[in-house]
């Protein structure tokens, strides 16, 4: 049954990737925002988890972007199932275009064989969007001296809002040291227009994966010290396509528990963007620390595009807390079976 489910899932995802146009917010620490990346990552650590993510992009210019996300997930061992709840708020530009999404996720775990595990998942979400025109400045507010009058003759409505139901799909395959995931968001391409008209939200498809390389840390051991501290290198990638836009993050995690370091490049240098120029966006530096059940991560995007570092780059913070409910005597599934090798999935 697991193999037929895998074939059906792959076929369905491929059918979804058609013509579209716009962009969702993004997190550079994509594996530290697991439910945002892929609903199949809900409960993948086989216990419980709660976390927050915050991103401030281009803080030195007025047309900045702020994204805040919080989530909680839990794995129900006996049911081979996991549930996740994620809340994401994104604020864009001068007029404060704000989107708030609440999503409920379900993932099911299938052991394909003793080497591979497959987790298909889906997400149902509710989103509201609103815009505050009072933050804009119009031409008739400027007088001859250059001062700005507080009142404009322009007619606008500050109560512009819309809401919609959205759907998403995800899946991840993993073995002891390798993983690959696929996710599709905005399957319905809902109308996000704040006024009369049709403005469909483009479907987003992402492919992400990596490989975990255990490092020798003793005479006989690889990947961990004698005390159980992890020692690994993990090359990873995250490709996403939405409408006319696509982007690739390519880099590596170095885990020297309790410390984690990361370095990524964002861009597609072999592709020339429309209108010319460079398709190189940024270089991303990340550091993290795990203590007991809490993991903290900080990253900075050094802007390499024409916008330049004068934009302020992007700052990002992640905090993850893991927990276990139920009998403390029963070992968790990740102890009894194959553990997912994805970095930051603790």
JOZIUR-V190623 format. One record per pair of residues at least 12 apart in sequence whose C-alpha atoms are under 6 Angstrom apart, sorted by the first residue. I is the first residue (numbers start at 1). J is the second residue. Records with the same first field share a line. If there is no record, write none. Layout:
# JOZIUR-V190623
I=J + J
This chain:
# JOZIUR-V190623
2=110 + 112
19=243
20=202 + 243
21=202 + 243 + 244
22=202 + 243
32=344
38=170 + 183
39=105 + 121 + 170
40=107 + 119 + 120 + 121 + 170 + 171
42=73 + 84
43=73 + 74 + 75 + 82
45=345 + 346
46=75 + 333 + 334
47=74 + 75 + 324
48=73 + 74 + 322 + 323 + 324
49=72 + 73 + 321 + 322 + 323
50=71 + 72 + 320 + 321
51=70 + 71 + 319 + 320
52=69 + 70 + 318 + 319
53=68 + 69 + 317 + 318
54=67 + 68 + 316 + 317
55=67 + 315 + 316
56=314 + 315
57=314
58=311 + 312 + 313 + 314
59=312
60=311 + 312
61=311
63=93 + 94
64=93
65=91 + 92
66=90 + 91
67=89 + 90
68=88 + 89
69=87 + 88
70=86 + 87
71=85 + 86
72=84 + 85
80=108 + 109
81=107 + 108
82=106 + 107
83=105 + 106
84=104 + 105
85=103 + 104
86=102 + 103
87=101 + 102
88=100 + 101
95=132 + 133 + 135 + 136
97=130 + 131
98=129 + 130
99=128 + 129
100=127 + 128
101=126 + 127
102=125 + 126
103=124 + 125
104=123 + 124
105=122 + 123
106=121 + 122
107=120 + 121
108=120
115=175
116=174 + 175
117=173 + 174
118=172 + 173
119=171 + 172
120=170 + 171
121=169 + 170 + 171
122=168 + 169
123=167 + 168
124=166 + 167
125=165 + 166
126=164 + 165
127=163 + 164
128=162 + 163
129=161 + 162
130=160 + 161
131=160
132=158
133=158
160=194
161=194
162=194
166=186
167=186 + 187
168=184 + 185 + 186 + 187
169=183 + 184
170=182 + 183
177=211 + 212 + 341
178=210 + 211
179=209 + 210
180=208 + 209
181=207 + 208 + 209
182=206 + 207
183=205 + 206
184=204 + 205
185=203 + 204
186=203
187=203
189=201 + 202 + 203
202=243
203=242
204=241 + 242
205=240 + 241
206=239 + 240
207=238 + 239
208=237 + 238
209=236 + 237
210=235 + 236
211=234 + 235
212=234
213=232 + 233 + 234
214=232
215=231 + 232
229=257
230=256 + 257
231=255 + 256
232=255
233=253 + 254
234=252 + 253
235=251 + 252
236=251 + 252
237=249 + 250
247=267
248=266 + 267
249=265 + 266
250=264 + 265
251=263 + 264
258=289 + 290
259=288 + 289
260=287 + 288
261=286 + 287
262=285 + 286
263=284 + 285
264=283 + 284
265=283
266=281 + 282
267=279 + 280 + 281
280=305
281=304 + 305
282=301 + 302 + 303 + 304
283=301 + 302
284=300 + 301
285=299 + 300
286=298 + 299
293=321 + 322
294=320 + 321
295=319 + 320
296=318 + 319
297=317 + 318
298=316 + 317
299=316
300=314 + 315
301=313 + 314
